[in-house]
Amino acid sequence: MSSNRTLTLIFTTVFFVAGISLEAQETRPLFDGKSLDGWTTLNGQPVTKGWEVVDGMIHLNTEGGRAGAIVTDREFRDFELRFEWKNVPGGNSGLKYRVREYGNKTLGCEYQIIDDDGYRVKLPATGSTGALYDLYEPNNAKSVKPLGQFNHSRIVVRGNRIEHWLNGELIVLACVGSNEWNRRIADSKFDDVEGFARNRSGKIMLTDHNSEVWYRNIELTPLAAPERHRPRSANRRGILKRVFRPKR
């Protein structure tokens, strides 16, 4: 066996034993600025109604009535998602992630996008812009741009940790499966949805709540899976010693 191949085998074994993911982190656009390639209707068909591309933006045109939500044609696991959006007076929309089917419903965690001041009814904090919809309200660092201006949002999903960012500020932090998470699920509209959001991978969705909305610069960076913090057993130490033991 060549020395290069031996070295490769050694490091591969070490990373495998340590449980470290070598997943590449390459940013990819989910919207090319020109078409809806990579997006489909909920039943996997091409998008032909309502959603359109205008001046490098995805726009939901509501003149013809409800068009339905659109989703990515592939699923994503751990990631950082960045996107810009702007709303209309009284507007209500949202971007969902970890989207999958639960029986006859297609659900996921939602980054809420809404006109906090001008919506037709007063919403609780868990229904306001930037919220993890119906579960976690934004903190006091939240700052929304005036209507008609683009806001910059970021969603970080890594293992059980979920972060919502708005205009450079962390406004929501949640841990799926924690006592706090379970309590909030029990008090939400998802209380009867078994395993809601516990799936590690899912599609990204742009919702249709019969309200105009614009998106641009939608980019996703895959993240390495979080390390599994396991106590080092004698066996694992022994493996490492055997791997690095010099040849006699």
BELWOHU-V949335 format. One record per pair of residues at least 12 apart in sequence whose ideal C-beta (glycine too) atoms are under 10 Angstrom apart, sorted by the first residue. I is the first residue (numbers start at 1). J is the second residue. D is the distance in Angstrom with one decimal. If there is no record, write none. Layout:
i={I,I}
j={J,J}
d={D,D}
This chain:
i={6,9,10,10,11,13,13,13,13,13,14,14,14,14,16,17,17,17,17,17,17,17,18,18,18,18,18,18,19,19,19,19,19,19,19,20,20,20,20,21,21,21,21,21,21,21,22,23,23,23,23,23,23,24,24,24,25,25,25,25,25,25,26,26,26,27,27,27,27,27,27,28,28,28,28,28,28,28,29,29,29,29,30,30,30,30,30,30,30,30,30,30,30,30,30,30,31,31,31,31,31,31,31,31,31,31,31,31,32,32,32,33,33,33,33,33,33,33,33,34,34,35,35,35,36,36,36,36,36,36,37,37,38,38,38,38,38,38,38,39,39,39,39,39,39,39,39,39,39,39,40,40,40,40,40,41,41,41,41,41,42,42,42,42,42,42,42,42,42,43,43,43,44,44,47,47,47,47,47,48,49,49,49,49,49,49,49,50,50,50,50,50,50,50,50,50,50,50,51,51,51,51,51,51,51,52,53,54,55,55,56,56,57,57,57,57,57,57,57,57,57,58,58,58,58,58,58,58,58,58,59,59,59,59,59,60,60,60,60,60,60,60,60,60,60,60,60,60,61,62,62,62,62,62,62,62,62,63,65,65,66,66,66,67,67,68,68,69,69,69,69,69,69,69,69,69,69,70,70,70,70,70,70,71,71,71,71,71,71,71,71,71,71,72,72,72,72,72,72,72,72,72,73,74,74,74,75,75,75,75,75,75,75,75,75,76,76,76,76,76,76,76,76,76,76,76,76,77,77,77,77,77,77,77,77,77,77,77,78,78,78,78,78,78,78,78,78,78,78,78,78,79,79,79,79,79,79,79,79,79,79,79,80,80,80,80,80,80,80,80,80,80,80,80,81,81,81,81,81,81,81,81,81,81,81,81,81,81,82,82,82,82,82,82,82,82,82,82,82,83,83,83,83,83,83,83,83,83,83,83,83,83,83,83,83,84,84,84,84,84,84,84,84,84,84,84,85,85,85,85,85,85,85,85,85,85,85,85,85,85,85,86,86,86,86,86,86,86,86,86,86,86,86,86,87,87,87,87,87,87,87,87,87,87,87,87,87,87,87,87,87,87,88,88,88,88,88,88,88,88,89,89,89,89,89,89,89,89,90,90,90,90,90,90,90,90,90,91,91,91,91,91,91,91,91,91,91,91,91,91,92,92,92,92,92,92,92,92,92,92,92,92,92,92,93,93,93,93,93,93,93,93,93,93,93,93,93,93,93,93,93,94,94,94,94,94,94,94,94,94,94,94,94,94,94,94,94,94,94,95,95,95,95,95,95,95,95,95,95,95,95,95,95,95,96,96,96,96,96,96,96,96,96,96,96,96,97,97,97,97,97,97,97,97,97,97,97,97,97,98,98,98,98,98,98,98,98,98,98,98,98,98,98,99,99,99,99,99,99,99,100,100,100,100,100,100,100,101,102,102,102,102,102,102,102,103,103,105,106,106,106,107,107,107,107,107,107,107,108,108,108,108,108,108,108,108,108,109,109,109,109,109,109,109,109,109,109,109,109,109,109,109,110,110,110,110,110,110,110,110,111,111,111,111,111,111,111,111,111,111,111,111,111,111,112,112,112,112,112,112,112,112,112,112,112,112,112,112,113,113,113,113,113,113,113,113,113,113,113,113,113,113,114,114,114,114,114,114,114,114,114,114,115,115,115,115,115,116,116,116,116,116,116,116,117,117,118,119,124,125,125,125,125,126,126,126,126,126,128,128,128,129,129,129,129,129,129,130,130,130,130,130,130,130,130,130,130,130,130,131,131,131,132,132,132,132,132,132,132,132,132,132,132,133,133,133,133,134,134,134,134,134,134,135,135,135,135,135,135,135,135,135,135,135,135,135,136,136,136,136,136,136,136,136,136,136,137,137,137,138,138,138,138,138,138,139,139,139,139,139,139,140,140,141,141,141,141,141,141,141,141,142,142,142,142,142,142,142,143,143,143,143,143,144,144,145,145,148,150,150,150,150,150,151,151,152,152,152,152,152,153,153,153,153,153,153,154,154,154,154,154,154,155,155,155,156,156,156,156,157,157,157,157,157,157,157,158,158,158,158,158,159,159,159,159,159,159,159,159,159,160,160,160,160,160,160,160,160,160,160,161,161,161,161,161,161,162,162,162,162,162,174,176,176,176,176,176,177,177,181,181,181,185,185,200,204,204,206}
j={247,243,243,244,243,239,240,242,243,244,239,240,243,244,239,232,235,236,237,239,240,243,227,228,230,232,236,240,225,226,227,228,229,230,236,224,225,227,228,78,223,224,225,226,227,228,224,77,78,222,223,224,225,221,222,224,79,80,221,222,223,224,220,221,222,80,82,219,220,221,222,76,79,218,219,220,221,222,217,218,219,220,58,72,74,76,81,82,83,204,206,215,217,218,219,220,53,56,57,58,72,83,206,215,216,217,218,219,53,56,218,53,55,56,57,58,216,217,218,53,56,47,53,58,48,51,52,53,58,70,53,73,70,71,72,73,74,204,218,51,58,70,71,72,73,203,204,205,206,218,70,71,72,73,203,67,68,69,70,71,68,69,70,71,99,101,106,203,205,68,71,106,71,73,67,68,70,71,206,67,61,64,65,66,67,68,208,62,63,64,65,66,67,68,69,70,208,210,67,68,69,70,206,208,215,67,216,214,214,216,216,217,84,85,86,150,213,214,215,216,217,70,83,85,206,213,214,215,216,218,212,213,214,215,216,88,91,93,206,207,208,209,210,211,212,213,214,215,212,88,91,208,209,210,211,212,213,212,208,210,208,209,210,208,210,207,208,93,94,96,99,106,205,206,207,208,209,203,204,205,206,207,208,96,99,106,108,202,203,204,205,206,207,97,99,202,203,204,205,206,218,220,203,201,203,204,98,99,100,199,200,201,202,203,204,97,98,99,157,200,201,202,203,204,220,222,223,98,157,158,159,199,200,201,202,222,223,225,156,157,158,159,161,200,201,221,222,223,224,225,226,97,155,156,157,158,201,204,220,221,222,223,154,155,156,157,158,163,165,219,220,221,222,223,95,97,111,153,154,155,156,157,165,204,218,219,220,221,152,153,154,155,156,165,217,218,219,220,221,95,111,150,151,152,153,154,155,204,206,215,216,217,218,219,220,149,150,151,152,153,214,215,216,217,218,219,111,113,129,145,150,151,152,153,206,213,214,215,216,217,218,113,145,146,147,148,149,150,151,212,213,214,215,216,113,114,115,116,118,119,129,144,145,147,148,149,150,151,211,212,213,214,115,118,147,148,211,212,213,214,115,117,118,119,147,148,211,212,114,115,117,118,119,120,147,211,212,113,114,115,118,119,129,147,209,210,211,212,213,214,112,113,114,115,119,120,123,127,129,207,209,210,211,213,110,111,112,113,114,115,129,206,207,208,209,210,211,212,213,214,215,108,109,110,111,112,113,114,127,129,131,133,205,206,207,208,209,211,213,108,109,110,111,112,113,153,155,204,205,206,207,213,215,218,108,109,110,111,112,133,202,203,204,205,206,207,109,110,111,155,157,162,197,201,202,203,204,205,220,110,157,162,176,196,197,198,199,200,201,202,203,204,205,197,199,201,202,203,204,205,195,196,197,199,201,202,203,202,190,192,193,194,195,196,199,193,194,193,202,203,205,189,190,193,196,197,202,205,133,196,197,199,202,203,204,205,207,132,133,134,135,136,155,157,162,164,174,176,190,196,197,202,127,131,132,133,134,135,205,207,129,130,131,132,133,153,154,155,162,164,165,166,172,207,126,127,128,129,130,131,132,133,134,137,138,164,172,207,128,129,130,131,133,144,151,153,206,207,209,211,213,215,127,128,129,130,131,133,144,209,211,213,128,129,144,147,211,128,129,130,131,138,142,144,144,147,147,211,137,137,138,139,142,138,172,184,187,188,142,144,171,142,144,151,153,166,171,142,143,144,151,153,164,165,166,167,169,171,172,164,171,172,155,162,163,164,171,172,173,174,181,184,197,188,189,190,207,184,185,187,188,189,190,162,172,174,180,181,184,185,187,188,189,190,196,197,162,164,171,172,173,174,180,181,184,188,171,172,184,164,166,169,170,171,172,164,169,170,171,172,173,169,171,165,166,167,168,169,170,171,172,164,166,167,169,170,171,172,166,167,168,169,171,166,167,166,167,214,167,214,215,216,217,166,167,165,166,167,168,217,165,166,167,171,215,218,166,167,168,169,170,219,172,204,220,170,173,221,223,174,176,197,200,201,202,223,200,223,224,225,226,175,176,177,200,223,225,226,227,228,174,175,176,177,178,181,197,198,200,226,173,174,175,176,178,226,174,175,176,181,197,197,196,197,198,199,200,197,198,196,197,198,197,198,225,218,220,218}
d={9.8,8.8,5.6,7.3,9.2,7.6,8.8,9.4,5.5,9.9,8.9,6.9,6.3,8.3,9.7,9.8,9.8,6.0,9.9,5.6,6.6,8.0,7.8,9.2,9.4,9.4,8.5,8.6,9.0,9.8,6.1,4.6,8.7,6.8,9.8,7.9,9.2,6.2,9.2,8.8,9.0,4.2,4.5,8.4,7.8,9.6,7.5,8.8,8.1,6.1,7.5,4.7,6.9,9.9,7.1,8.8,9.6,8.7,5.7,6.1,6.6,7.0,9.8,7.3,7.0,8.5,8.5,5.4,7.1,4.5,8.7,9.7,9.7,10.0,7.0,5.7,7.6,7.9,8.1,6.7,5.4,8.0,9.8,6.2,9.6,9.1,7.9,9.8,8.1,6.6,9.9,9.5,9.8,4.4,6.7,5.5,8.3,8.9,8.7,6.0,9.9,8.4,9.7,7.0,7.3,7.7,4.3,8.4,8.9,9.5,9.6,7.5,9.2,4.4,8.1,9.2,7.5,8.3,9.5,6.3,7.6,9.7,6.1,10.0,9.5,6.3,8.1,6.4,7.2,7.3,10.0,8.7,10.0,9.9,6.1,5.6,7.7,9.8,9.8,7.6,8.3,4.8,6.9,6.2,6.8,9.8,9.0,9.5,7.7,9.9,6.6,6.2,7.9,5.2,9.2,8.6,6.0,7.9,6.2,7.8,6.4,6.0,7.8,6.3,9.3,9.1,5.5,9.5,8.3,9.1,9.9,9.7,8.7,7.6,8.0,9.0,5.4,9.8,9.9,8.8,8.9,6.5,8.6,8.9,4.6,7.7,9.9,7.0,8.7,6.3,7.9,7.3,2.3,7.3,10.0,8.7,6.7,9.6,5.9,8.9,9.3,5.6,7.5,8.1,9.8,9.5,9.9,8.1,9.3,8.9,6.1,8.7,8.8,9.4,8.7,9.1,9.8,4.8,6.5,4.5,9.1,8.6,9.6,9.3,7.0,8.5,6.9,4.4,7.1,7.6,7.2,7.6,5.3,8.1,9.6,9.9,9.7,7.3,7.5,9.0,6.2,9.1,8.9,7.4,5.8,5.1,7.9,8.7,7.1,9.4,9.9,8.3,9.5,5.7,6.6,5.6,9.3,9.3,10.0,7.7,5.9,8.8,5.4,5.5,9.0,9.3,5.4,9.9,9.5,7.9,8.9,7.6,5.2,6.4,4.9,5.1,9.1,9.9,9.5,7.1,5.3,8.8,7.9,8.4,6.1,7.8,9.1,9.2,4.4,6.7,4.7,7.8,9.9,9.5,8.5,9.4,4.9,4.6,7.8,9.3,9.6,8.9,8.0,9.6,7.2,9.2,9.0,8.4,8.1,9.1,9.7,4.6,5.5,5.4,8.8,7.6,8.7,9.8,8.3,9.9,6.3,7.2,7.5,6.7,6.3,7.1,9.8,9.4,8.2,9.2,9.6,9.6,5.6,4.3,8.6,7.2,8.3,7.5,8.8,6.1,4.6,6.7,9.3,7.5,8.6,9.8,6.8,4.2,7.0,5.6,7.5,8.2,8.0,7.7,5.8,8.0,9.5,9.0,5.2,6.3,5.5,5.7,6.6,7.3,5.0,7.9,8.3,8.8,9.4,8.7,7.2,4.6,8.4,6.0,8.1,6.8,8.8,8.3,6.9,4.5,7.8,7.7,10.0,7.0,7.5,7.4,5.0,8.0,7.3,7.3,5.1,8.1,9.7,8.7,7.1,7.5,5.0,7.7,7.9,6.8,8.8,9.8,9.3,7.9,5.7,8.0,8.3,9.3,9.5,5.8,7.6,6.4,4.4,7.3,9.1,9.9,4.5,6.6,5.3,7.3,8.5,6.9,5.0,5.0,8.1,9.9,9.2,5.8,9.7,9.9,6.7,5.8,8.6,6.5,9.5,6.4,6.4,5.2,7.8,9.6,9.2,9.2,7.9,9.7,7.6,6.3,6.2,4.9,6.8,9.5,7.5,4.9,8.5,8.7,6.1,7.2,5.6,9.6,9.2,9.9,8.0,8.8,9.5,6.1,8.4,9.5,9.8,8.2,7.9,8.0,6.1,8.2,7.4,9.0,6.9,8.2,6.7,4.7,7.3,8.8,6.0,9.2,4.9,9.3,5.9,9.0,10.0,9.8,9.0,5.3,9.5,4.7,5.8,6.3,9.4,7.5,9.9,7.6,6.7,5.0,8.0,7.8,10.0,8.1,8.4,9.9,4.4,6.3,6.2,10.0,8.6,7.6,4.8,7.3,6.1,8.6,9.1,9.3,9.9,8.8,4.5,8.1,4.8,8.7,9.7,9.8,8.4,4.5,7.1,9.8,9.9,7.7,5.7,7.8,5.6,9.5,5.6,8.3,4.1,9.6,9.1,9.8,9.9,4.5,6.1,5.1,5.1,7.6,9.9,9.3,9.3,6.3,8.5,8.3,4.7,9.8,7.3,10.0,8.8,9.3,9.5,7.0,4.7,8.8,6.9,7.7,7.7,6.9,6.9,6.0,7.2,9.4,7.8,8.8,3.8,6.4,4.7,7.5,9.9,8.4,8.6,8.4,7.1,4.0,8.1,6.3,5.6,8.1,7.5,6.2,6.4,8.8,9.0,10.0,6.5,7.9,5.3,7.5,9.7,9.9,7.0,8.8,8.9,9.2,5.3,8.7,5.8,7.9,7.4,3.8,8.3,8.9,9.7,9.7,9.1,9.9,4.6,4.3,6.8,4.7,9.6,9.8,9.2,5.4,8.3,4.8,7.3,9.8,9.1,9.7,5.3,7.6,8.0,7.2,9.6,8.7,9.3,7.7,9.9,8.7,7.5,9.7,7.5,6.5,6.8,8.3,9.4,9.3,9.8,8.9,7.1,8.8,5.8,7.5,8.3,6.1,9.7,6.0,7.6,10.0,7.8,9.5,8.5,8.1,6.7,9.3,8.6,8.7,9.6,8.5,5.1,8.7,9.9,8.2,7.1,3.8,7.9,8.9,8.3,7.2,8.9,7.0,7.9,7.3,7.6,6.3,9.4,5.8,9.8,5.9,9.6,9.0,8.6,9.9,8.3,6.3,6.5,5.8,6.5,4.5,7.8,4.6,8.6,9.8,8.9,9.0,9.8,9.7,9.9,5.9,8.3,9.8,9.7,9.7,8.3,8.2,9.8,8.5,9.3,9.1,6.5,9.3,7.1,6.6,5.4,9.4,8.8,9.4,9.8,8.7,8.6,9.9,9.9,8.0,9.2,6.7,8.8,5.1,5.5,9.3,9.9,9.9,9.4,6.8,9.3,9.0,7.6,9.4,7.5,3.5,7.0,9.7,9.7,9.0,9.8,8.3,9.4,7.8,8.0,9.0,10.0,7.5,5.5,8.1,9.3,7.4,9.3,5.5,9.5,7.6,8.8,7.4,5.6,8.4,4.5,9.2,9.1,4.9,6.6,7.6,8.4,6.7,9.4,6.6,9.7,6.1,9.7,5.2,9.4,5.7,9.9,8.9,9.2,8.8,8.9,9.6,9.8,8.5,9.4,8.9,4.6,5.4,7.0,9.5,8.9,7.0,9.8,7.8,4.9,7.0,8.8,5.6,9.4,7.6,9.3,8.7,8.2,7.8,9.2,4.9,7.8,5.1,8.9,8.8,6.7,9.9,8.9,7.6,9.9,7.2,7.2,9.1,9.7,4.0,5.7,9.8,8.4,7.9,5.4,7.3,8.4,9.5,8.7,9.5,8.2,9.4,9.2,4.1,6.7,5.6,9.9,9.4,5.8,8.4,6.8,9.8,4.6,8.9,7.0,5.5,8.7,6.6,8.8,7.0,7.5,9.4,6.8,9.8,9.8,7.8,9.3,7.1,8.7,6.4,5.9,8.2,7.6,5.6,7.1,8.3,6.4,5.6,7.9,9.5,9.8,10.0,8.0,9.5,8.6,9.8,8.9,9.9,9.3,9.1,9.3,9.0,9.6,9.5,7.6,10.0,9.2,9.7,8.8,9.7,9.4,7.9,9.9,5.2,8.3,7.7,5.6,9.0,8.3,9.9,7.6,9.2,6.8,4.1,9.4,9.4,8.6,5.3,4.2,5.5,7.5,8.3,9.7,8.6,8.8,8.3,7.6,7.6,5.9,7.8,9.9,7.6,4.5,7.5,6.6,9.2,8.3,9.2,9.2,5.8,6.1,9.7,9.3,9.2,6.6,9.8,8.6,9.5,8.4,9.9,8.5,8.3,7.6,8.9}
